[in-house]
Amino acid sequence: MTDSPPDPGIVAAGADTPAPGAPATAAPVAATPVAAPVAKPPITLATRLSYYEKLMRLDRPVGILLLLWPALWALWFASNGQPDMVLVWMFVLGAALMRSAGCVVNDIADRDFDRHVARTRDRPITAGLVGVKEALALALLLTLLAGCLVLMMGTLTIILSVFALVFAFTYPFTKRFFAVPQAYLGVAFGFSIPMAWSASQGLTAIGELPALVWVLMLANVFWAIAYDTAYAMVDRDDDLRIGIRTSAITFGRFDVIGIAIAHGLFLFTMIVAGVMAGCGAVYFAGLLATAALARWQVRLCATREPQHCFRAFMNNVVVGGVILAGIVLDSHFHLAL
């Protein structure tokens, strides 16, 4: 009897089947294809400029105005209501440049703290979008541009600008050890007052500055304590956790009272300044409106809700503008009390 040919399917199956007693072999595993690395799109000039804009806070010009208002008060007081408009615009541009430079320096100094604060962790340096050396170069450029403006304003203004620069660039570090760094900020911002006065009147010696200048500067310190304490209340929990010093922490449960007292002292010194300058009813009416705004800010801060405290801080842009309007209008109408 002839054997039938084997079934090809059985033969094929048996080819992969180990003999009885032989060790089993693992089935071959197909190689997984490796994905090619995805190249990051190049950063365009427009994107880089947007990082710089955010770093300089140009999208949030509140700080520029808080620095600018006192300088404009001084320009109008020093010129009896008739300031040189070229000088006015130079101070507008200078305020924008120096506040921007100050923000860059602040973010360099606070880069290790900012990542722990919800409101600041996305800032360009902390987020790795702008390098520290790059930020330093930007701050230097902004400072040099501001310096070019100051060089056209006279010797005393140049000297005062050096002090202003030192205060502005050391302010971020005072938050490590000073209980009320907001007062230091008020001095830094307040240097725009003697600078504006000396530039307006062409003064050459610090002794030529009248007492009114220093009264206005003191008023600015009280004002900065008031508005920046409200601002510090927004981040108080984060600041406590990372060890930053602010007036909101120092004042503790008396924070709202502290803001009210600072506003009261600010208004009192502005009244003294108005009397010294011989201002009329319009100026003091502006201070009355300012008092109403300050009262509203205190009521907002009394809730201790971060969004309300931030609104109180922002409202100080209006405060500075109202005071300037009172000075400008009063210089035109000269209404007596």
Summary of the structure (lengths in Angstrom):
residues: 337
radius of gyration: 32.0
end to end distance: 139.0
largest distance: 139.6
contacts: 1022
relative contact order: 0.10
helix: 71%
strand: 0%
